[in-house]
């Protein structure tokens, strides 16, 4: 959930933790402050109540110690990977603690499950996040508290189905399988629901916060490994250490995928960068060359007078405009079209399986959408609006505009400058020029 930022001195941070009047929490919106105190109060009351009414056996304390040690061991062995993950990506971040916390749901009394969450998150905050960035204490506490409540929700499902833990599930046949599966589904969904009111911390949209299919599959994978961990501890405890190596491999595989994404993504807009877009365009060209009937289009889009926006409103406002333009272009094309940023205020679009007339229609739709765009940005305590935007667009279509990616880009670029010379805010077909 956290974005990565450069390291900052921690001395002032430590003093702030010891001075409640200086906590970052008080600078948040009132509704978020209320939500933080609400969930923490609920978690505290639930923990105290379950600690009183649910008995704790000696074996439960042993399992708690084993899960805590395994969780800390995995975090230590993967600490460098975790740091790199957070530094290279500001996408929704899913750590791997669900393996141990969900295993705690299936094995431990609720209060001990909460204690496990506290141990893992204290270690995460003091070790894995150390020297990466300053995370406000309330944020770490809120994350941990939401995990505790999520664990209680999953445990509630187990008890309602009459299968309180993995030990009971082993003798309950398909009822046990169903109960554990529904507990996992509850864990997954409840974790998503409880974080929605706190989205103002990250300033992301709901869609961006919850990520794509890969992010959610990673969370599912950690829950499955949590089931296997609980099953192992309930049957052959000595083999529990075997969970750590595949978890480390999964951790590294996730890092590799994030590095691949970072290498092909424009940091400012989230679009493909030059390398990523060229790779997709080359694949589309190879596919088109295998079919005599295939055609695709390329658009070169350049914002008109963008320097004036930076001069009048500042570069931060200019960045806001670039992100808004990127979103506008993506919304004006199909899901499988590829939008990239070539640097500055220049964008490029790849349109597979489309004819020349339709390419021009898409270009005109993008031009009209940009012309109608109004971008809001904060200027101190005021909200200002940037409008009267426009873009010049050059169009090229395979194969008439060129039979290589570079030739198509040259044709579209030449058309773009024709649009600029013709007064800007226009679409020009480079295929016709060629």
C-alpha positions in Angstrom: 0.0 0.0 0.0 2.9 2.3 0.6 4.8 4.2 -2.1 8.6 4.3 -1.9 10.5 7.4 -1.2 14.2 8.2 -0.6 15.6 7.8 2.9 15.2 10.7 5.3 16.8 11.5 8.6 15.1 9.6 11.4 16.1 11.7 14.5 13.2 14.1 14.1 10.9 11.3 13.2 11.7 9.5 16.5 11.1 12.7 18.5 7.8 13.1 16.7 6.7 9.6 17.8 7.3 10.6 21.4 5.3 13.9 21.1 1.6 13.1 20.4 0.9 16.8 19.6 3.2 16.5 16.6 1.8 13.3 15.1 1.1 13.3 11.4 -2.3 11.9 12.2 -3.6 15.3 13.3 -2.8 16.7 9.8 -5.2 14.3 8.1 -8.8 14.9 7.3 -11.2 14.7 10.2 -13.1 11.7 8.7 -9.8 9.7 8.5 -8.8 10.6 12.1 -12.3 9.3 13.2 -11.8 6.1 11.1 -8.4 5.5 12.6 -9.7 5.7 16.2 -12.8 3.7 15.3 -11.0 0.7 13.8 -8.3 0.8 16.6 -11.0 0.9 19.3 -12.9 -2.0 17.7 -9.7 -4.1 17.4 -8.7 -3.3 21.0 -12.2 -4.2 22.4 -12.4 -7.4 20.3 -8.9 -8.4 21.4 -9.5 -7.9 25.1 -12.9 -9.7 24.9 -11.5 -12.7 23.0 -8.5 -12.9 25.4 -10.9 -13.2 28.3 -13.4 -15.7 26.8 -11.2 -17.9 24.6 -8.8 -20.2 26.5 -5.1 -20.4 25.4 -3.2 -23.6 25.5 0.5 -24.1 25.9 0.6 -25.5 22.3 -1.0 -22.3 21.1 1.9 -20.3 22.5 4.3 -22.7 20.8 2.5 -22.2 17.4 2.5 -18.4 17.9 6.3 -18.5 18.5 6.9 -20.7 15.5 4.8 -18.4 13.2 6.5 -15.3 14.5 10.0 -16.8 14.1 9.1 -18.0 10.5 7.6 -14.6 9.6 10.6 -12.7 10.9 13.0 -15.2 9.3 11.3 -14.8 5.9 11.2 -11.0 6.2 14.9 -10.9 7.1 16.0 -13.2 4.3 13.9 -11.2 1.8 14.6 -7.8 3.3 16.8 -6.6 0.4 14.2 -7.8 -2.1 11.5 -6.0 -0.2 13.4 -2.7 -0.2 14.1 -2.9 -3.9 10.4 -3.7 -4.5 9.3 -0.6 -2.7 12.0 1.6 -4.3 11.2 0.6 -7.9 7.4 0.6 -7.7 4.7 3.0 -6.3 1.9 0.7 -7.3 -0.4 -0.9 -4.8 2.0 -2.8 -2.5 1.2 -6.3 -1.2 3.6 -7.7 1.3 3.8 -11.4 2.1 2.7 -11.3 5.8 -0.7 -12.8 4.9 1.1 -16.2 4.7 1.7 -16.1 8.5 -1.4 -14.1 9.6 -3.8 -16.3 7.8 -2.0 -19.4 9.2 -2.6 -17.7 12.6 -6.3 -17.4 11.8 -6.5 -21.2 11.2 -4.4 -22.2 14.2 -4.5 -19.6 17.0 -7.0 -18.1 19.4 -8.0 -14.6 18.1 -6.0 -12.7 20.7 -2.8 -14.6 19.9 -3.5 -14.0 16.2 -3.6 -10.3 17.0 -0.3 -10.6 18.9 1.2 -12.3 15.8 0.1 -9.4 13.6 1.7 -6.9 16.0 5.0 -8.8 16.0 5.2 -9.0 12.2 4.3 -5.4 11.6 6.6 -4.0 14.3 9.4 -6.0 12.6 8.3 -4.8 9.2 8.3 -1.1 10.3 11.7 -1.3 12.0 13.6 -3.5 9.6 12.2 -3.9 6.1 11.1 -0.2 5.8 14.2 1.2 7.6 16.2 3.7 5.6 13.7 3.5 2.7 11.3 6.2 3.7 9.6 7.7 6.7 6.3 6.1 7.3 4.1 8.0 9.8 3.5 5.8 12.9 -0.3 6.1 12.6 -0.1 4.6 9.1 1.8 1.5 10.2 -0.6 1.1 13.2 -3.6 1.5 10.9 -2.3 -1.1 8.5 -1.7 -3.6 11.4 -5.1 -2.8 13.0 -6.9 -3.5 9.7 -5.1 -6.8 9.4 -6.2 -7.7 12.9 -9.9 -6.9 12.1 -9.6 -8.9 8.9 -8.3 -11.9 10.8 -11.2 -11.6 13.3 -13.7 -11.5 10.3 -12.2 -14.7 8.9 -12.2 -16.4 12.3 -15.9 -15.4 12.7 -16.7 -17.3 9.5 -14.9 -20.4 10.7 -16.8 -20.4 14.0 -20.1 -19.8 12.4 -19.5 -22.8 10.2 -18.6 -25.0 13.2 -15.0 -25.4 12.1 -13.0 -23.2 14.6 -9.5 -24.1 13.4 -7.4 -26.3 11.1 -7.4 -29.1 13.7 -11.1 -29.4 13.5 -11.1 -29.1 9.7 -8.9 -32.2 9.5 -11.7 -34.3 10.9 -14.6 -32.5 9.2 -14.2 -33.6 5.6 -15.7 -31.4 2.9 -17.2 -29.1 5.6 -13.8 -28.3 6.8 -12.5 -27.6 3.3 -15.5 -25.3 2.6 -15.0 -23.5 5.9 -11.3 -22.8 5.3 -12.0 -21.7 1.7 -14.8 -19.3 2.8 -12.5 -17.9 5.5 -9.8 -17.2 2.9 -12.4 -15.5 0.7 -13.6 -13.4 3.7 -10.0 -12.5 4.5 -9.4 -11.4 0.9 -12.6 -9.3 0.6 -12.6 -7.9 4.1 -9.0 -6.6 3.6 -10.2 -4.8 0.5 -13.3 -3.3 2.1 -11.7 -2.0 5.3 -9.0 -0.1 3.5 -11.4 1.9 1.3 -12.1 4.7 3.8 -8.3 5.2 4.2 -7.7 5.8 0.5 -7.0 9.5 1.3 -3.6 8.5 2.7 -2.3 7.4 -0.7 -4.3 9.8 -2.8 -5.1 7.1 -5.3 -8.3 6.2 -7.0 -10.0 3.0 -5.9 -9.1 1.2 -9.2 -5.5 2.2 -8.9 -5.3 1.3 -5.3 -6.5 -2.3 -5.7 -4.2 -2.9 -8.6 -4.5 -5.4 -11.5 -4.9 -9.1 -11.8 -1.3 -9.8 -10.9 -1.5 -7.9 -7.6 -4.6 -9.8 -6.5 -3.2 -13.1 -7.6 -0.2 -12.5 -5.4 -2.6 -12.0 -2.4 -4.4 -15.2 -3.3 -1.1 -17.0 -3.5 -0.1 -15.8 0.0 -3.4 -17.0 1.4 -2.9 -20.4 -0.2 0.6 -20.6 1.3 -1.0 -19.7 4.6 -3.4 -22.6 4.4 -0.4 -25.0 3.6 1.5 -23.5 6.6 -1.4 -24.1 8.9 -1.9 -27.7 7.5 1.8 -28.4 8.0 1.9 -27.1 11.6 -1.3 -29.1 12.4 0.1 -32.4 11.0 3.9 -32.4 10.6 5.2 -29.3 12.5 8.9 -30.1 11.8 8.3 -29.5 8.1 7.0 -25.9 8.6 10.4 -24.4 7.7 9.9 -25.8 4.2 7.4 -23.0 3.5 10.1 -20.4 3.6 12.2 -21.3 0.5 9.2 -21.2 -2.0 8.0 -18.0 -0.4 11.4 -16.4 -1.0 11.3 -17.6 -4.6 7.8 -16.1 -5.0 9.1 -12.8 -3.5 12.0 -12.7 -6.0 9.7 -13.5 -8.9 7.5 -10.6 -7.9 10.5 -8.3 -7.8 11.6 -9.4 -11.3 8.1 -8.7 -12.6 8.1 -5.2 -11.0 11.5 -4.5 -12.5 10.3 -5.4 -15.9 7.3 -3.2 -15.5 9.4 -0.3 -14.2 11.8 -0.7 -17.2 8.9 -0.2 -19.7 6.8 2.4 -17.8 6.9 6.2 -17.8 7.2 7.2 -14.1 5.3 10.4 -14.5 2.2 9.2 -16.3 2.1 5.4 -15.8 2.0 5.0 -19.6 4.5 2.9 -21.6 7.8 4.6 -22.1 9.7 4.6 -25.4 11.2 1.2 -24.8 7.9 -0.4 -23.7 5.9 1.1 -26.6 8.5 0.1 -29.2 8.5 -3.4 -27.9 4.7 -3.7 -28.3 4.8 -1.9 -31.7 7.4 -4.4 -33.0 5.2 -7.3 -31.9 2.2 -5.8 -33.6 4.2 -5.3 -36.8 5.4 -8.9 -36.8 1.8 -10.1 -36.3 0.6 -7.8 -39.1 3.3 -9.1 -41.5 2.1 -12.6 -41.0 -1.4 -11.6 -42.3 -1.9 -9.9 -45.6 -5.2 -8.5 -44.4 -4.0 -6.9 -41.2 -3.6 -3.2 -40.6 -2.8 -1.0 -37.6 -2.4 2.7 -36.9 0.1 4.9 -35.1 -0.7 8.3 -33.7 1.8 11.0 -32.6 0.2 13.5 -30.2 1.9 16.7 -29.1 0.3 19.2 -26.7 0.2 22.7 -28.1 2.0 25.5 -26.2 2.8 23.3 -23.2 5.7 25.5 -22.3 3.3 28.3 -21.6 1.4 26.1 -19.1 4.7 25.5 -17.2 5.6 29.1 -17.3 2.2 30.4 -16.1 1.3 27.7 -13.6 4.6 25.9 -12.7 6.0 22.6 -13.4 4.0 20.7 -10.8 0.8 21.9 -12.5 2.3 20.9 -15.8 2.9 17.4 -14.5 -0.8 17.3 -13.4 -1.8 18.3 -16.9 0.4 15.5 -18.4 -1.2 12.9 -16.1 -4.7 14.2 -17.1 -3.9 14.1 -20.8 -2.6 10.5 -20.4 -5.8 9.5 -18.7 -7.9 11.3 -21.4 -6.0 9.5 -24.2 -6.4 6.1 -22.5 -10.1 6.7 -22.0 -10.6 7.6 -25.7 -9.1 4.3 -27.1 -9.8 0.6 -26.6 -8.5 -1.4 -23.7 -6.0 -3.3 -25.9 -4.6 -0.2 -27.6 -1.2 0.9 -26.3 -0.5 4.5 -25.2 3.0 5.7 -24.5 4.9 8.9 -23.7 8.0 9.7 -25.6 9.1 12.4 -23.3 8.1 16.0 -22.7 4.6 16.6 -24.0 4.7 14.1 -26.8 2.5 10.9 -26.7 2.1 8.0 -29.1 -0.7 5.5 -29.6 -0.7 2.1 -31.2 -4.0 1.0 -32.6 -4.0 -2.7 -33.6 -6.5 -4.2 -36.1 -7.9 -1.0 -37.5 -8.3 0.6 -40.9 -7.3 4.1 -42.1 -10.7 5.7 -41.7 -11.1 4.4 -38.2 -7.6 5.6 -37.2 -8.5 9.1 -38.2 -11.8 8.8 -36.3 -9.9 7.8 -33.1 -7.4 10.7 -33.6 -10.2 13.2 -33.9 -11.9 11.7 -30.8 -8.7 12.2 -28.8 -8.2 15.8 -30.1 -11.8 16.7 -29.2 -11.4 15.1 -25.7 -8.3 17.1 -25.0 -9.9 20.3 -26.2 -12.8 19.8 -23.7 -10.5 18.9 -20.8 -10.4 21.1 -17.7 -7.6 20.2 -15.2 -7.8 21.2 -11.6 -4.7 21.7 -9.4 -4.0 23.1 -6.0 -2.2 26.4 -5.8 -1.6 26.9 -2.0 -5.1 27.0 -0.5 -6.8 27.6 -3.8 -8.0 25.2 -6.5 -7.2 26.6 -10.0 -8.3 25.3 -13.4 -6.3 24.9 -16.6 -8.4 24.8 -19.7 -8.2 25.8 -23.4 -5.9 22.9 -24.0 -5.3 21.5 -27.5 -3.1 19.0 -29.3 -1.8 18.4 -32.8 -2.0 14.8 -34.0 -0.2 13.0 -36.8 -1.5 9.7 -38.1 0.1 6.9 -40.0 -1.4 3.5 -41.0 0.4 0.2 -41.8 1.2 -0.7 -44.5 0.5 2.4 -46.6 2.4 4.7 -44.2 5.4 2.4 -43.8 6.3 -1.2 -43.3 8.6 -0.7 -40.3 7.9 0.9 -36.9 10.5 3.7 -37.4 9.0 4.5 -40.9 5.5 4.7 -39.4 6.7 6.9 -36.6 8.5 9.2 -39.1 5.3 9.4 -41.2 3.2 10.2 -38.1 5.8 12.7 -36.9 5.9 14.5 -40.3 2.1 14.7 -40.2 2.3 16.1 -36.7 4.5 19.0 -37.8 2.1 19.6 -40.7 -0.7 19.9 -38.2 1.5 22.4 -36.2 2.2 24.5 -39.3 -1.5 24.5 -40.2 -2.4 26.3 -37.0 -2.3 23.5 -34.3 -5.3 21.6 -32.8 -5.6 19.6 -35.9 -5.4 15.9 -37.1 -3.3 15.3 -40.3 -3.0 11.9 -42.1 0.7 11.1 -42.7 -0.2 8.2 -44.9 -1.7 10.6 -47.4 1.4 12.7 -47.3 3.6 9.7 -47.9 
